[in-house]
Amino acid sequence: MTVAILLVALQASAEDTQGNDLVRQYQAVVREGFSSINDGVVPLYNAGANFRVGDLWDTKMTRLLDRTETCFPRLDLRSASSTLPRLHYTTEASLGFWLRLKSVFDLTSKGTLSTSVDVDFENVIEETAAEGDFTRSYQATTCPRAQGIIAQADAKPGDELPIIIGSLYRGKRRVTIIYGAAVDLKARADQIATAASGIPVEVGITAAITQGHSITVVDKDPVPLAFIPAFVPIRVSGATLGGQSDTEVKYEWLPFTPASIQSQKAVLPALFNAVDSGWSWENPSR
């Protein structure tokens, strides 16, 4: 390997590390903001996925295990208007994070443009189902994977722990980039639109120059933003008590109600970490 190639490789590695650090910072802002609405609201980053209430997913929310039609064919859904808080960032690269487009992230993470970025959520709808509706509509013959969850049976370490979506938030993301210095807004808007040209049609964006030194990027259609699990496994034995420790750690599936069952909050950090670890760049077709 020549010195020149080695230097390029080292620079690329440093840029990847810096990019990963930024992604983790951006994720922390989302978690903190969404938790102000409800302790159990977990961010979703894959706007192109067709998440639905009653679906079973892996804990990273990247692999659909069973569909709601298979597990809960007669699930009664309720919808209501909702809100999600405005999120604030100080770097233009947060736009690339929200779109999960490496092309946009690379464009906006380089340079010295001074920016302030606000992310607003418009036309937010919360879809949800009642605990009893999950039980009454469950079909064990076609969805054995969820049988232990619905029966609130014991779960042991090592068991598969699928996530049943209990509530789902949908809406449009409006990302407003406010520039602190003079910038050719038309040229910058064109650059962003070009970098995002391969975004999946289910999401799509429009880039437009607004009044003042700002560029706005907004979804054309509502996208999934966050979810609340319907059930979570709660540790019921194996805790150390009075200097003694049970020999077997057991968990029990319970409806997710952290407001009334405080111990359920202990599950959230692990779930947040699992979803965050499943985050990846979108690979749009060109």
Secondary structure, 3 states (H helix, E strand, C coil): CCHHHHHHHHHHHHHHHHHHHHHHHHHHHHHHHHHCCCCCCEECCCCCCCCCCCCEECCCCCCEEECHHHHCCCCCCEEEECCCCCEEECCCCHHHHHHCEHHHHHHHHCCCCCEEEEEEEEEEEEEECCHHHHHHHCCCCCCHHHHHHHCCCEECCCCCCCEEEEEEEEEEEEEEEEECCCCCHHHHHHHHHHHCCCCCCCCCEEEEEECCCEEEEEECCCEEEEEEECEEEEEEECCEECCEECCCCEEEEEECCCCCCHHHHHHHHHHHHHHHHCCCCECCCC
